[in-house]
Amino acid sequence: MAPPYHADQIGSLMRPQALLTARAHLQDSSHIYDTISEATIHEAEQNAIDWAVQKQLDLGIRPICSGEYGRHIFYGGFFETLEGMTLHPELPIPDAFRTDFPTTTKIASMGINTRPGIVCTGPVRWKGSAYMAEWKMLRRSLPEEKWKECKITMPAPSFEHIQLKSGTAVTKESGYANDEAFFADLAKAYAAEIKALYAEGLRNIQIDDPNMTYFCSQQFLDGCKKDGTDTDALLDLYLEAQNNLLREVRELEGLQTGVHLCRGNFGSRHFVSGSYDKIAQKLFNDTLYDTFYLEFDDRERQGSFEPLQHLPRGKSVVLGLVSTKTVAMERKEELKKLMMDAAEIVAVGQGVSKEEALGSLALSPQCGFSSSSLGHGEGMTMEKMWEKLCLVSSTAKEVWQDA
């Protein structure tokens, strides 16, 4: 199956200065999650989204995204809207988190000793759409026939759970007997959100799950071992949590669902290294996703394309070969060669021709350009960002004539 677009993007864009100025007083840790409601900020968000949409239309960049301009950070705006989920602005590092958790150890090395997080303190219920305002701001300046060319991102169900110390993400007060029961209700909340957006015309949802690559990291695996955590069982728990929500929405005709995995995009830093071979077979074959967005901009950090041999027919992979961490421009011919190398691996694994395998691949940046309001690659500029997105588009047009 062909991916939604052979030239794709991950969702976040660098914020215009006017938006950063409007949100300047909300940069402390208590506002990483989006619990604010100020008319002047929403006006700045709408103006920024209108500008970004027009820029994408002018440059022919698809899918059309909001840039995540309605959020301070990519995972903001969902968990904090659910009944039964409680925000803790300053959880202590390392006490509240898993042993040697890559994100918190990196943050601690920078002198930061707390991090916000959200824990389950009661039955999880959807109270109303978290991202409807963002979706309506995104589609506002588009004719209805172009709504299907848009994409909205959401954080993975496991995002909070994976980072918190075992047994703390779901409290005894929540009433849940186990994690499976918690994730079952969380899936219903996700499904309600997706169905609400679908009813208003959205057809492309990307679930962002950067922490899934932590199962490729020896540091994370060793930390879990110290905590007495079975990482095979934990991975299965998270994959099933994703399948729970996908089963709830699979009757929605024309809905595209994909999952994005990366190694962190904290400025020009990454959090983990390790090949996808530790998770590829289960990820590709045991989940119900149509499309997998995988970071591959640094094969020394992410390993070779060999894990793509496990991709089954009927699913697609978007290869993140263009880096958002550096301003250096990739060479088009090298990108095309890498796409052919990846297609050859897929072809061997599926027993098909390289041309057929190539049809199930796409090209994108390895991550968004600004996963948080203030985080982007060292030296990255708006001009360079659009240049890189245009490089993705023009390269794809030469590889796939229909891109």
C-alpha positions, -999 to +999 in steps of 0.1 A: +000+000+000+013+034-009+017+059+020-007+090+020+021+111+004+055+101-010+067+135+003+056+140+038+064+161+069+062+153+106+040+182+118+058+208+138+072+240+123+094+267+137+072+294+154+070+329+140+083+356+163+049+371+168+036+338+182+067+334+205+062+370+217+025+363+225+034+332+245+065+346+261+051+347+296+041+310+294+075+294+290+079+281+326+075+244+332+039+247+345+027+258+310+044+230+290+010+214+290-016+236+273-040+246+300-042+283+291-070+301+275-062+337+265-078+355+236-047+373+226-027+341+224-054+323+204-054+353+179-017+350+175-020+312+170-047+317+143-026+343+125+004+320+126-015+290+113-031+310+085+004+321+075+018+286+077-011+271+057-006+297+029+031+290+028+025+253+024+000+259-004+024+283-022+053+258-020+032+227-027+041+210+006+018+182+017+003+172+040-008+206+053-001+210+090-008+236+117+029+235+127+015+226+161+013+264+166-016+258+191+007+240+215+038+248+234+052+213+229+042+184+207+026+163+234+006+191+249-031+196+247-045+161+252-038+143+285-045+174+305-080+177+291-091+142+302-111+135+334-091+114+357-057+128+347-039+152+370-010+175+361+020+177+384+041+207+374+073+197+392+079+160+396+114+154+411+142+140+389+152+112+393+128+100+421+095+102+401+109+086+370+122+053+357+159+045+366+183+060+340+154+071+318+172+087+288+151+119+288+154+127+325+191+118+327+198+142+298+177+169+314+194+164+348+228+168+331+217+203+322+211+212+358+173+207+357+159+188+387+121+187+381+099+179+352+061+182+347+041+151+342+005+138+343-007+108+364-040+090+364-059+097+397-094+086+387-114+069+359-103+083+325-131+099+305-131+121+274-148+155+283-147+171+249-123+176+220-088+186+228-077+194+193-109+207+177-098+243+180-065+235+163-082+216+135-107+244+129-079+269+128-060+247+103-089+242+079-103+278+082-086+292+052-089+261+031-118+250+008-135+219+021-121+197-008-086+203+006-093+193+042-084+157+032-048+170+025-043+180+061-028+161+091-031+165+128-007+149+153-014+135+188+009+121+215+011+083+220-011+067+248+021+055+265+038+089+266+033+097+303+033+061+315+067+051+300+087+078+317+072+076+352+085+051+378+068+018+377+035+019+397+032+057+398+016+066+365-017+050+376-024+057+413-044+034+436-069+062+439-077+058+402-096+026+408-078+007+381-067-028+391-039-029+365-024-010+336-044-029+310-077-015+324-063+020+324-051+018+288-085+003+278-103+034+290-076+057+276-082+041+242-119+050+244-109+086+251-086+087+221-113+071+199-138+098+210-113+125+201-105+110+167-142+104+159-150+140+168-122+153+145-133+128+118-169+141+119-155+176+112-136+164+081-101+153+094-088+122+076-051+119+086-039+113+122-003+109+132+005+095+166+039+107+179+057+080+199+094+090+202+097+070+234+091+038+215+127+040+203+138+038+239+133+000+236+162+002+211+184+019+238+206-002+260+205+026+286+167+023+289+168-015+289+194-016+316+175+009+337+143-012+335+163-042+345+175-023+377+138-016+384+128-052+379+107-043+348+102-069+321+108-048+289+093-074+266+060-073+286+062-035+287+066-032+249+037-056+244+016-035+268+023-003+248+017-019+214-016-033+226-025+002+240-021+016+205-041-013+189-069-006+214-074+029+201-070+018+164-096-009+168-120+017+181-117+038+149-110+013+121-146+016+109-140+052+099-138+051+061-108+068+046-091+075+079-053+073+076-034+064+108+004+065+112+029+064+141+061+085+142+092+073+160+124+094+165+153+097+189+145+131+203+146+166+189+157+188+218+174+214+198+202+196+180+204+169+207+191+133+206+182+112+235+189+076+225+207+054+199+202+019+187+189-001+158+152-006+151+159-044+149+149-047+186+113-036+179+108-038+141+091-072+138+065-065+165+060-029+155+053-036+118+034-069+123+016-066+156+001-031+153-028-020+131-011+012+118-011+019+081+021+039+081+053+041+101+074+074+102+109+064+111+140+085+118+169+076+095+190+108+092+220+093+110+225+056+103+253+054+129+227+064+155+197+045+141+214+015+124+209+002+089+178-003+068+179-041+076+149-040+100+127-029+070+128-065+059+101-071+085+076-047+069+046-067+056+028-061+024+000-036+027+019-012+050+042+017+043+072+034+058+081+071+056+119+074+058+131+104+078+163+110+059+164+149+060+177+162+093+159+189+112+189+191+137+214+206+113+212+234+087+235+214+063+215+206+032+213+170+021+222+161-015+193+150-036+212+122-054+223+108-020+187+108-008+175+090-039+202+064-035+192+058+001+155+054-009+166+027-035+187+010-008+157+009+015+135-004-013+159-032-019+156-044+017+118-042+017+117-061-017+138-090-003+117-092+028+084-092+009+095-112-021+085-085-045+103-063-071+122-033-060+098-011-080+068-025-061+086-021-027+095+015-036+058+022-039+054+015-002+080+041+008+081+078+012+105+106+022+103+131+050+124+151+076+134+129+105+113+149+130+094+181+132+113+213+130+103+226+165+089+200+188+085+227+214+081+265+210+118+271+217+134+239+205+149+237+171+181+227+154+212+247+160+213+276+135+180+265+119+161+294+103+126+297+087+143+300+053+163+268+058+133+249+071+112+257+040+142+249+018+145+215+034+108+208+030+110+218-006+140+194-010+118+166+003+091+175-022+113+179-052+132+147-045+100+127-041+088+141-074+119+126-091+115+093-074+077+090-077+060+108-105+028+111-086+044+128-055 
